[in-house]
Amino acid sequence: MSTSETGSSPSLLEIVMRALEATGRIPTTQPETGFPDAFTADRVTDFYVEELNGGWVSTVRFRDIPDGLPNALGSPDIMPYREPRDAFLHGAGILCEIVTGSRALPFTMVRAPG
């Protein structure tokens, strides 16, 4: 069920993936990345930002990862960002690299006035 059918807001994963799709950046095959081969677009299950250790961190979660590898990639928990926006940008870059082979974001971030 999509978020439009449930009336809920899209997840961060849905926002980034929709932007990649809208800009035609999702390749038909898994691109080469700087990550282990198990970290592929078809294994991504979630992307979120959370408050931790006095700041903000991002996490990209995966399913079916072989033993010995973590099931998530993200910003370091011991070095959180001061702002959730910065943690989001870090995680979105990781997600974009997993999906497209590049950390380039499919959108521009601007600060709201005030």
C-alpha positions as CSV (number, residue, x, y, z in Angstrom):
1,M,0.0,0.0,0.0
2,S,1.4,3.4,-1.0
3,T,1.6,6.4,1.3
4,S,-1.0,8.1,-0.9
5,E,-3.5,5.3,-0.1
6,T,-2.9,5.4,3.6
7,G,-2.7,9.1,3.9
8,S,0.6,9.0,5.8
9,S,3.7,10.9,4.9
10,P,6.3,9.2,2.7
11,S,9.4,7.8,4.5
12,L,12.8,9.2,3.9
13,L,13.6,6.1,1.8
14,E,10.5,6.8,-0.4
15,I,11.4,10.4,-0.8
16,V,14.9,9.7,-2.0
17,M,13.9,6.8,-4.2
18,R,11.1,8.8,-5.8
19,A,13.5,11.7,-6.5
20,L,16.0,9.3,-8.1
21,E,13.3,7.8,-10.2
22,A,11.9,11.2,-11.2
23,T,15.3,12.3,-12.4
24,G,16.0,9.1,-14.3
25,R,19.0,8.2,-12.1
26,I,18.1,4.6,-11.2
27,P,20.1,2.2,-13.5
28,T,18.8,-1.1,-14.7
29,T,21.7,-3.0,-13.1
30,Q,23.5,-2.6,-9.8
31,P,26.4,-0.1,-10.3
32,E,29.9,-0.5,-8.9
33,T,30.2,1.2,-5.5
34,G,32.8,1.5,-2.8
35,F,30.8,-0.8,-0.6
36,P,30.9,-4.6,-0.2
37,D,29.0,-6.5,-2.9
38,A,26.2,-7.4,-0.5
39,F,25.1,-3.8,-0.1
40,T,22.8,-3.5,-3.2
41,A,19.7,-1.4,-4.0
42,D,17.4,-4.5,-3.9
43,R,18.4,-5.2,-0.3
44,V,17.7,-1.7,1.1
45,T,14.8,-1.9,3.6
46,D,14.9,1.5,5.3
47,F,16.5,4.9,5.6
48,Y,16.0,7.0,8.7
49,V,17.5,9.8,10.8
50,E,17.4,9.6,14.6
51,E,18.5,11.6,17.6
52,L,21.4,9.9,19.4
53,N,24.3,10.8,21.7
54,G,23.3,14.5,21.8
55,G,23.0,14.9,18.0
56,W,21.6,13.2,14.9
57,V,22.7,10.1,12.9
58,S,21.5,8.5,9.7
59,T,21.0,4.8,9.0
60,V,20.4,2.8,5.8
61,R,19.2,-0.7,6.6
62,F,19.6,-3.9,4.5
63,R,18.1,-7.4,4.5
64,D,19.7,-10.7,3.7
65,I,23.3,-9.6,4.5
66,P,25.8,-12.4,4.9
67,D,27.2,-13.2,8.3
68,G,30.2,-11.0,9.3
69,L,28.8,-7.9,7.7
70,P,26.7,-5.2,9.4
71,N,23.1,-4.9,8.2
72,A,23.3,-1.1,8.2
73,L,25.4,1.7,6.9
74,G,25.2,5.3,8.1
75,S,26.9,8.1,10.0
76,P,29.0,7.2,13.0
77,D,27.0,7.0,16.2
78,I,29.9,8.4,18.2
79,M,30.1,11.5,16.0
80,P,26.5,12.6,15.5
81,Y,25.7,15.7,13.5
82,R,24.3,18.8,15.3
83,E,21.4,19.1,12.9
84,P,19.1,16.4,11.5
85,R,19.4,18.0,8.0
86,D,23.2,17.2,8.0
87,A,22.5,13.6,9.1
88,F,19.9,13.3,6.4
89,L,22.3,14.5,3.7
90,H,25.0,12.0,4.9
91,G,22.6,9.1,4.7
92,A,21.0,10.2,1.5
93,G,24.4,10.3,-0.1
94,I,25.1,6.7,1.0
95,L,21.7,5.6,-0.3
96,C,22.3,7.4,-3.6
97,E,25.7,5.7,-4.0
98,I,24.2,2.3,-3.3
99,V,21.4,2.8,-5.9
100,T,23.3,4.9,-8.6
101,G,27.0,4.5,-8.0
102,S,27.3,8.2,-7.1
103,R,26.7,10.2,-4.0
104,A,25.2,13.0,-6.0
105,L,21.7,13.9,-4.6
106,P,18.7,14.0,-7.0
107,F,17.5,17.3,-5.4
108,T,18.8,20.6,-4.0
109,M,18.6,21.4,-0.3
110,V,17.8,24.9,0.7
111,R,17.4,26.4,4.2
112,A,14.1,27.8,5.1
113,P,14.1,31.5,5.9
114,G,14.1,32.4,9.6
